[in-house]
Structure formats: C-alpha cells, structure tokens
C-alpha cells in the first residue's frame, strides 16, 4: 500500500512585473513592478513564468533572476542567459508571473492580494450592488471591477470610496459618488421638471465628487484573469539619457 500523499496547498499565479526596456549593453532590463515587496520576490535564483505573444521565441519558457539593482530609483534586472542588449530587447513588454499560495496573507495595513478581493460582495448603503470581478492596476491608482446586473463598474480603490474591506465577512463597503452606479438625469431635463413642478430655485446642482484622500493597493497583482498576451501599453520612463544609463550599467 503506497503512502498517502500530503494535500497540495492551493496556489494561484501573481503578476509581479513587466519588462519595460533594455538597459545598457549587458542584457539588463528595466522593470515596472506590480509588487510591494520586491526584496522578497526578486531574489537571485527566483524563477518567473513569462507571458509573451505565442509568436515570441520566449513563449513557454521561464526566466531566472541573476540580480536586481536600482538606478536612479528605477529597478533593473539581470537574468540568467540574457547576456546582451539584443537578447534583452526580445523580452521587452513580457510580463513576469510567480506561483503564490492562496493561504498566504500580508501583514501590511490596508493591503490585500488580488485573489483575496476577487469574489467579495460590493455593498453600498447595506445593499449588495455587485461582486468584485477583478482588480485593474493603473499608473495613477488601482480600480476594483464590480460586476453588476447592468454590467461592469470601475471603482477607484481609494479610502474615500472604499472605506472598508472585510475579507472574512466577504464584504467590500463602498461609498461611491452619485453617478458611478446609476445614470445622472440630463441637467436640462431636470431643470425643466423642477420648473414644471414649481419647486426649487429653477436649477439643480449635482453633489460634488469626493476627492481622493488616500491611496491603497493590493499587496501584489494577479490572482484574477491574466491581461492579454499582446498587452502593449506604453510605460512612462524616468527622465535621463538611456546612453548615460547604459554606461552606468556597464561600469558595474
């Protein structure tokens, strides 16, 4: 009788970075990080699954990190087997993924993994308005994509609009501005209706939209649907000459 195998820990994949641009002449690549913990995710020997177009020579392959450095505040990675700029340029816009235990939690305040948020109920004024379908990570802020009966609604993941997240209870509390989950009547039609009813001062004013007072983001991206393999969104680069950065890298 063969011994019983221990149960497998449920796992998911987390998107941790995108390779933005070749840096220098020795195969280094600038990273756009999607993780708040690069010191733990990017240690020498760490292996990453690659998300690239099927036409790429890297399709189905993985990368092993040799070293992570920072130049002018920007993360720059060196990978095993990527030894020159030509090889590095074939990896530009590739997305890096890692395996992640679903049971792992973060001790950072107001931070969650994407897979912890996906599936939670979105509640406004005590009423469920939808369910968190995924998290979108944009340069300015993160967005919760709420699936409702009328379609998907993009909710800025900021404290003014998302004051509470209770993973154990399965609830995300929302205080959205007017118009985010419902249509706002046309101003002219609303004015006409008020005049006909004889109420008001002849005009209505929309309530102000709350300003963003603080920002919160999940501890690491991923756990929901992967972005398309042909994702080619432009990424803003830090100011400075790439030739100067190349010389700086080669001097190391």
Secondary structure as the mmCIF struct_conf table of DSSP 4:
data_model
#
loop_
_struct_conf.conf_type_id
_struct_conf.id
_struct_conf.beg_label_comp_id
_struct_conf.beg_label_asym_id
_struct_conf.beg_label_seq_id
_struct_conf.end_label_comp_id
_struct_conf.end_label_asym_id
_struct_conf.end_label_seq_id
HELX_LH_PP_P HELX_LH_PP_P1 UNK A 2 UNK A 10
STRN STRN1 UNK A 11 UNK A 23
TURN_TY1_P TURN_TY1_P1 UNK A 24 UNK A 27
STRN STRN2 UNK A 28 UNK A 33
STRN STRN3 UNK A 35 UNK A 35
BEND BEND1 UNK A 36 UNK A 36
HELX_RH_AL_P HELX_RH_AL_P1 UNK A 38 UNK A 41
BEND BEND2 UNK A 42 UNK A 42
TURN_TY1_P TURN_TY1_P2 UNK A 44 UNK A 45
STRN STRN4 UNK A 47 UNK A 51
TURN_TY1_P TURN_TY1_P3 UNK A 54 UNK A 55
BEND BEND3 UNK A 56 UNK A 56
TURN_TY1_P TURN_TY1_P4 UNK A 57 UNK A 60
STRN STRN5 UNK A 62 UNK A 71
TURN_TY1_P TURN_TY1_P5 UNK A 72 UNK A 73
STRN STRN6 UNK A 74 UNK A 79
TURN_TY1_P TURN_TY1_P6 UNK A 80 UNK A 81
BEND BEND4 UNK A 84 UNK A 84
HELX_RH_AL_P HELX_RH_AL_P2 UNK A 85 UNK A 89
TURN_TY1_P TURN_TY1_P7 UNK A 90 UNK A 93
STRN STRN7 UNK A 95 UNK A 101
TURN_TY1_P TURN_TY1_P8 UNK A 102 UNK A 103
BEND BEND5 UNK A 108 UNK A 108
TURN_TY1_P TURN_TY1_P9 UNK A 109 UNK A 110
STRN STRN8 UNK A 113 UNK A 113
HELX_RH_AL_P HELX_RH_AL_P3 UNK A 114 UNK A 117
TURN_TY1_P TURN_TY1_P10 UNK A 118 UNK A 119
HELX_LH_PP_P HELX_LH_PP_P2 UNK A 120 UNK A 120
STRN STRN9 UNK A 121 UNK A 124
TURN_TY1_P TURN_TY1_P11 UNK A 125 UNK A 126
STRN STRN10 UNK A 127 UNK A 137
BEND BEND6 UNK A 139 UNK A 140
STRN STRN11 UNK A 142 UNK A 148
TURN_TY1_P TURN_TY1_P12 UNK A 149 UNK A 150
STRN STRN12 UNK A 151 UNK A 156
STRN STRN13 UNK A 158 UNK A 158
TURN_TY1_P TURN_TY1_P13 UNK A 159 UNK A 161
STRN STRN14 UNK A 164 UNK A 166
TURN_TY1_P TURN_TY1_P14 UNK A 167 UNK A 170
STRN STRN15 UNK A 171 UNK A 174
HELX_LH_PP_P HELX_LH_PP_P3 UNK A 176 UNK A 177
TURN_TY1_P TURN_TY1_P15 UNK A 178 UNK A 179
BEND BEND7 UNK A 180 UNK A 182
HELX_LH_PP_P HELX_LH_PP_P4 UNK A 183 UNK A 186
HELX_RH_AL_P HELX_RH_AL_P4 UNK A 187 UNK A 197
TURN_TY1_P TURN_TY1_P16 UNK A 198 UNK A 198
TURN_TY1_P TURN_TY1_P17 UNK A 200 UNK A 201
BEND BEND8 UNK A 202 UNK A 202
HELX_LH_PP_P HELX_LH_PP_P5 UNK A 206 UNK A 212
STRN STRN16 UNK A 215 UNK A 215
BEND BEND9 UNK A 219 UNK A 219
STRN STRN17 UNK A 220 UNK A 220
STRN STRN18 UNK A 221 UNK A 222
BEND BEND10 UNK A 223 UNK A 224
HELX_LH_PP_P HELX_LH_PP_P6 UNK A 225 UNK A 228
TURN_TY1_P TURN_TY1_P18 UNK A 229 UNK A 230
HELX_LH_PP_P HELX_LH_PP_P7 UNK A 236 UNK A 238
BEND BEND11 UNK A 239 UNK A 240
HELX_RH_AL_P HELX_RH_AL_P5 UNK A 242 UNK A 250
TURN_TY1_P TURN_TY1_P19 UNK A 251 UNK A 251
#
